[in-house]
Amino acid sequence: MASRQQRIVVAGAGIAGSLIASGLSGREDVEVICLERVGATDHMDAGTGLNIGPNAIKALKAVMPERADAIVSNSLAWQSWSIALTSGRSLMNLALSDVADNAGIRIRWAELYALLRKPLTNVIRYGAALSSCGRDGNGLFVTYHDKEAAADIRIDNIDLIIAGDGRYSRIREHFVSKEEPRFLGVCLYRLLFPAGADCPIDDYGQWFNGPNRLLAFRVPGDFVYCAGSFPIGDDGVVSDEMKTPEFLRGAYTPEGGMLCAEAAYLISALEQYTDRIHWARLQDGTTRYDAGAGVVLVGDSAHPMVPTLGQGATQAVEDACVVVDEVRRALMNGASLEDIPASVSARRTERAEFVVSFSRDATDTMLAGSDPVAGTLKKLEPAFTSRLERLYRDVPVPLS
Ligand SMILES: Cc1cc2nc3c(=O)[nH]c(=O)nc-3n(C[C@H](O)[C@H](O)[C@H](O)COP(=O)(O)OP(=O)(O)OC[C@H]3O[C@@H](n4cnc5c(N)ncnc54)[C@H](O)[C@@H]3O)c2cc1C
């Protein structure tokens, strides 16, 4: 039985960390400290958008309904998923209501971060980069560098460390090991730009020319988010030549040169805003929640995955719901928090591994040599749609 106020340190005020801090702060029985390496306004111009799956919204409504309402009312609904060729031939038009209990959302990163952090003014320490962590005679500790004070600060007597510090988690590296990414040989880049007049883009759509794919949807504020991809060589290098308007136009233009209105519009935007594109490569890794007594990994630190199904942030939300639920339950029962990592792992590992592997499988049409027509037709078959239903409907339910 815990008789004193317990102390939780959340590293990273990203998707998972902010939601967990919201769900647990303001209680008498626990102190919550959230460390965020960037300054209070540094992510406000984060330049892209994202779609969050129906499963995240369903889970959040069950555990933190006020957070779900805030996010849903500040975003656009994600209700359909269409796939076509850049020439205009339609391959798939899926209504999410056929495979999910509710819609997903479309939003800008900057808006999402602002919404998630808004209720946490007294909980988040900004400009606080976790620099080390460990376990000694007094239990768990972390140290962080306070940018404003230009000082290193140590927090001792921690009952639970929650690693929401993303894909290159220092906490995972210290308590488990450094996670080496697995690259899939695909360049993925992102761009957010003003929709302008006569924009033909609305809900979530994809357009293929061979394995080269454009993905786009509208987000609030009259912006379009575009995530393009193309296979890269075995060296994994995205060369300077690939980052040119000429290369990008060539990648998406089919034989004969005829482009549908959506592809033509997106390619023009890529040409106009090439210097604003964020470049990355598809990668994933292994799943791990339990990093030892009192240390739990969440979000990208627990399960790096490819963003093909828009499930990275979505799973970070599901993780947050389970962590909040487990901690509330432990506090209600007067239990110590050191077993939280094991209980979260028991509830989450199978689900996260399913999502990581499903996301990887769904990437098939983006790999070198793939045929988007055959690959997309397969996505209409029950083998794929039943997995999609499991993904969108089988969300964690609160036990507390
Ligand atoms: C190209 C691309 C497109 C994507 N599109 C989607 C999409 O459409 N839908 C979707 O669901 N997911 C998408 N994702 C995945 C999504 O971005 C991540 O899965 C999600 O952000 C993970 O959330 P998180 O809370 O684990 O980490 P993050 O949101 O990355 O937050 C980590 C936080 O920790 C902070 N931090 C890091 N280190 C430290 C430290 N040492 N000390 C203190 N703070 C620290 C960071 O500043 C950050 O605020 C995409 C990813 C990529 C690369």
The ligand as a Gaussian input file, in Angstrom:
#p B3LYP/6-31G(d) Opt

LIG

0 1
 C        6.175000      11.155000     -42.304000
 C        5.331000      10.775000     -41.122000
 C        3.943000      10.896000     -41.192000
 C        3.147000      10.529000     -40.097000
 N        1.801000      10.624000     -40.200000
 C        1.029000      10.168000     -39.208000
 C       -0.383000      10.218000     -39.318000
 O       -0.941000      10.734000     -40.284000
 N       -1.125000       9.700000     -38.296000
 C       -0.557000       9.150000     -37.184000
 O       -1.294000       8.644000     -36.302000
 N        0.803000       9.128000     -37.032000
 C        1.582000       9.621000     -38.009000
 N        2.936000       9.601000     -37.871000
 C        3.528000       9.053000     -36.656000
 C        3.502000      10.061000     -35.511000
 O        4.211000      11.224000     -35.882000
 C        4.152000       9.475000     -34.254000
 O        3.872000       8.122000     -34.146000
 C        3.653000      10.178000     -32.982000
 O        3.995000      11.538000     -33.010000
 C        4.225000       9.498000     -31.744000
 O        3.765000      10.158000     -30.604000
 P        4.665000      10.182000     -29.285000
 O        3.833000      10.847000     -28.251000
 O        5.208000       8.837000     -29.010000
 O        5.930000      11.050000     -29.668000
 P        6.035000      12.523000     -30.244000
 O        4.729000      13.079000     -30.662000
 O        7.159000      12.466000     -31.228000
 O        6.502000      13.370000     -28.967000
 C        7.731000      13.179000     -28.347000
 C        7.988000      14.424000     -27.497000
 O        9.105000      14.175000     -26.669000
 C        9.940000      15.319000     -26.683000
 N       11.289000      14.852000     -26.331000
 C       12.098000      14.047000     -27.047000
 N       13.247000      13.828000     -26.374000
 C       13.146000      14.483000     -25.203000
 C       14.009000      14.646000     -24.082000
 N       15.242000      14.076000     -24.035000
 N       13.593000      15.403000     -23.037000
 C       12.357000      15.989000     -23.049000
 N       11.506000      15.892000     -24.104000
 C       11.902000      15.134000     -25.161000
 C        9.786000      15.868000     -28.105000
 O       10.157000      17.231000     -28.205000
 C        8.289000      15.655000     -28.335000
 O        7.500000      16.738000     -27.903000
 C        3.762000      10.024000     -38.929000
 C        5.156000       9.947000     -38.831000
 C        5.928000      10.322000     -39.923000
 C        7.435000      10.229000     -39.810000

